[in-house]
Amino acid sequence: MQTNFKPYYAVIFTSTQTENLEGYAEMSAHVENLAKQQPGFIGIDSARNAIGITISYWESLEAIQQWKQHTDHLVAQRKGIKDWYAYYNVKICKVEREYSFKERF
């Protein structure tokens, strides 16, 4: 049991892409690096295949809102809507607890 666990927030971004992905990889790497520099950022997980899933972790709702309004992130959002995404959905969730398993060797 974790005795020092502090609840945090997860932003879950799911998407499907268009066929036009020119500049997408570069912008994705850029905004991920920027997010890592933002106050309140904790971490990120991402997977992409037929459906892309990116989950970023934040200390507070205020930190999430500040990231959403970051100038370069706003540019990426507009470009995503215009060119890269056929669909996306964002969920903001409070993580009350977590647990994991790791096989021992």
Buried (B, 14 or more C-beta within 10 A) or exposed (E): EEEEEEEBBBBBBBBEBEEEEEEBEEBBEBBBEBBEEBEBBBEEEEEEEEEBEBBBBBBEEEBBEBBEEBEEBEEBBEBBEEBBBEEBEEEEEEBEEEEEEEEEE
